[in-house]
Amino acid sequence: MHHWNMVECITHILPNAVGSPKFWLVLKKYFGTVRPAAMMISARLSDPRMQTEIEVTALKQQ
């Protein structure tokens, strides 16, 4: 069971501001219609083999 609907905010750091088509497909696959607050930053990543860095803030289930 996935709890993607518990994600409040997501920050994407991509080396290319446009992002790759794969990135958007994977995001859609896992989040579907869930649309948390989001911010995208274009920056060089510390390891050139990395395609993206994602930071997520989620609600804690009580």
C-alpha positions in Angstrom: 0.0 0.0 0.0 1.4 3.4 -1.0 0.8 6.6 0.9 1.7 9.1 -1.8 -1.3 11.2 -0.8 0.5 11.9 2.6 3.2 13.9 0.8 2.8 17.6 1.5 5.7 19.0 -0.4 8.3 17.8 -2.8 11.5 19.5 -4.1 13.1 18.3 -7.3 16.7 19.2 -8.1 17.5 18.5 -11.7 20.7 19.3 -13.7 18.4 20.4 -16.6 15.5 22.7 -15.9 13.3 21.0 -18.4 13.8 17.5 -16.9 13.9 14.3 -18.9 10.8 12.6 -20.3 11.6 9.6 -18.0 11.5 11.8 -14.9 8.0 13.0 -15.7 6.8 9.5 -16.5 8.2 8.1 -13.2 6.7 11.0 -11.2 3.3 10.4 -12.9 3.5 6.7 -12.2 4.0 7.1 -8.5 2.0 10.2 -7.8 -0.8 9.9 -10.3 -3.4 12.6 -9.6 -1.8 13.5 -6.2 -0.4 17.0 -6.6 1.6 18.1 -3.5 3.2 21.5 -3.3 6.3 21.4 -5.5 9.4 23.3 -6.3 12.0 22.5 -9.0 15.6 23.7 -8.8 18.0 23.5 -11.7 21.5 22.8 -10.4 24.6 20.7 -11.1 24.4 17.5 -8.9 27.5 16.3 -6.9 27.6 13.1 -8.9 27.2 13.5 -12.7 25.6 10.0 -12.9 22.7 11.2 -10.8 19.7 12.4 -12.9 17.7 14.0 -10.1 17.6 14.6 -6.3 14.2 14.6 -4.6 13.4 15.8 -1.1 9.9 14.9 0.2 8.0 16.2 3.3 5.2 13.9 4.3 2.6 13.8 7.1 3.2 11.4 9.9 0.4 8.9 10.4 -1.0 8.9 13.9 
